[in-house]
Amino acid sequence: MTVFFIGAGPGDPELITVKGQRLVRRCPVILYAGSLVPAAVLEGHSAVEVVNTAELDLDQIVALLKRAHDKGQDVARVHSGDPSLYGAIGEQIRRLRELAIPYEIVPGVTATAASAAALGCELTLPGVSQTLILTRYATKTAMPEGEQLADLARHRATMAIHLGVRHLARIVDELRPHYGGACPIAVIYRASWPDEEKITGTLDDILGKVKSTQIERTALILVGDVLAAEGFADSTLYAKD
């Protein structure tokens, strides 16, 4: 028996990996994060038990995993995006290790990748940015020392900011001294879902554009000069010489 932590991708059910889909359809028990994983991801399953864990606490989730283990049943533990990023699988894994329950992580497409695809852009460009910082905005959970947004912004690298759209005004204030007011920024709501929205602008004007929408959550913020459409040199990868 194995617990498979499966990345369901950002929302589009076709963006789950082939391996992830195969496991979802094969495992007799499915536990999924229903608030973020669309039901379409589970289509074609043959599970005898399917549980939406959105309202369950850690103890309740682990109890379900242990019960399946005691019955010798594989579990598809389905998370949104890639489970290694803000997936809260670390605490589940620690419990599984204590109980000697085997587990495996199946990676998934990240919201950052889906957002870049939605914008039709590359996040790393020669001479512009060769670094991508994935982070979150500190609210209830404090950031470790040296990982405050202003500390990261000093690098002027491309940045993907999770869980921050409600605090966009503060984020802009912290980014502007390092990136400059003309730096491109994008807010992507529910990337790859049918109701996806993309708001693009600069650090100087993005607040007004987002205020005219109803976006308050489930959005990723991308910032960096790579989001500009023109004026970049070609890479050497496909150069004639």
N, C-alpha and C positions, 0 to 999 in steps of 0.2 A: 504494500500500500504506500502511495506517495501523495503528498500535497503539492500540487502544481500551482505556483503563483504565476498567473498568466496576465501579460499586458494586453488589454483589449484594444489598445490604440486610442486615438483622441475622440472618436465618436462614430465616424463612418464605419459601418460593420465590415466593409471590404478591406479595411486597413488593419485588421487583426492578422497576425502571421498565419501561414499554413499550419505550422505546428500547434499554435494556440487554438486554432479552429478545430483541428483534429482532436485535441484533448478535450475541448468543450463538448464535442459531439460524442466522445467515448466515455468520459468519466461518469460513474453512477451518481455522484454527488456534485452539485454546483453551488458554490457560495459566491455571490457577486455583489459589487457595490452599486446598488440599484440607482442611487442618485446621480451617478456619473456614467454608468455603463448602459447603453441603450439595449432594450429587450431584443432587438434584431441580432445582436451579437450572439445570442443564445439559440437562435433558430437552428433546427435540425438536431437538437440534443436528444439523447435517449435516457437522461438521468431519471432516477427514481425519486430524487429529492433535490429541489431547487429552492435556495433560500436567499432572499434579499437581506443583506447585512446592514443596510443603511441605518436601521434603528437599534442595532445590537451593540453591546459593549464588548471589550476585548475578552473578558471571561466567557461570555456567551458564545463568541466565535470560536474560541479555543475548545470549548466543550463540544461543539459540533464537529470540529476536526478530530478530536479524540474519539468521539463516538464512531465516526466513519473508520478511523484507524482500527478500533476494536472489532469492527465488522469486516475488516480487510478490503475496504472500498477506497479507490482512488478519488481524490477531490480536485476539482477545477476551482481554484480560488481566484476569481476574476477581478482584476483591478483596472482602472482606466489608465490610458497612456502607457508608460513603462513603469512597472511596479517598483523599480529601484529609485525612482524620483518622486518624492513626496507621496509615497504609496503606503506608508505606515506598516510596511511588512517586517521591519526590523524587530518590533516588539512581538509580532506573531512568531517569527523565526526563533527568537530566544525561548519562547514557551515550547515550541516544537522540539528544540534541542533538549530541553529539560525532560520532556516526555519521550525522548528517543524516537520521534516520528520523522521519517524521511521526508525531505522536501526538495523541490527543484524550481528554479526561476526561469520563466520563459519571457524573454524581453519583448517589448512592444514599441510601436511608433509613438514618439513623444508629441505633446502639444506644440512644442517648439518647432519640430519638423513640419507638422501639419500647418502651422502658422506661416512658416517660410514658404511652403507650397501655395498657400492661399494668396500670399502677396506676390508670388512669382519671382522670388529673389534668392540669391545665395547669401549666406550669413558670414562667410569668410572670403575676403577678396585680397589679392596681392597689393601691398602698399597701403591698404585701408585698415583692415583688421584680420588678423590670423588667429584670433582668440574669441571664443564664445563663453560668456559667463552665464550660467543658469543659477538664479537665486530667487528668493522670495522676500516680500516686504515684512519687516518685523512689526507685529501687532501684539497678540497675546503671548506668543512665544518669542523670547528675546533671541537676537542673533549672537553667535559667538564673537569674541573679541576679534577685531580686524575684518569682520564681515558686514559691517554696516554699509548701507548703500553708497554713502559718500566715499568709503574706503575703496570699494570696488570700482566706482565711477572714475577714480583717478587714472585707471588704466586706459580709459577711452575705448575699450574693446566693445564689440557687439554684446548686448546684454538682453537676456530674456528674464522677465520679472513675473513670477507667479504670485497669485493671491494679493494683488495690490491695487486693482482698479478702483476700489472704494477710497483709496488714499492717493489718487492720482495727483492731486494738487501738491501734496507733500513730496511725492516722488519727483515731480518736475522741479520743484525748488531745490532738491538735493542733486539732481542731475545737471541742471543748467550751468552751474559754475565750471563744470568739467567738460561737458560736451558742447556748450554754447547753445544759444536760443534757436539757431537755425538748424540744429541737428534733427534729422528725421526720426520720427517715432510712430509706432503703429499700435493700436489696440485691437486685438482679434478676439471676438466673442464666439465661443463654442466652435472652434476651428473644426472643419470637416463635417459638422452637423448640418441638417437641412436649413436651419435658421441662422447659419453663420453670418456674422457681420464683421466688416473691416473698416476701421476708422484710421485714416492716415493723416499726418500733418507734421508739424515741428514742435519742439519743446515750447515754442512761444505761442502756438495756437491750438494745441491738441485739447486743452481743457474745455474750451468753448465748443469744440466739435463733439466731444464725448457727452457734455452736459445736455446736448439736444437729443440724446438717445436715452433708453431706459436701462443701459448696461450698468449693473452694480456688482456682478460676480461672474464666475466661470469665464474669465477673459484673461488672455496673456498679453503682456506689454513687451514689445520689442523696440529697442533703441540702438542707434548706431548709424554711422555714415554709409554703411553697406546698403541701407534701405533706399538711398538715393538711386535714381534710375540711370543717370548718365555720368560721364566724366572719368571713368576708370580705365586703367591700362589692362591689356590682356595678360593672362598668366603665361608662363613659359611652357606649360604642359603640352600645348598643341602648336607651339611655334615651329616654323619651318626648319630652323637650325637646331 
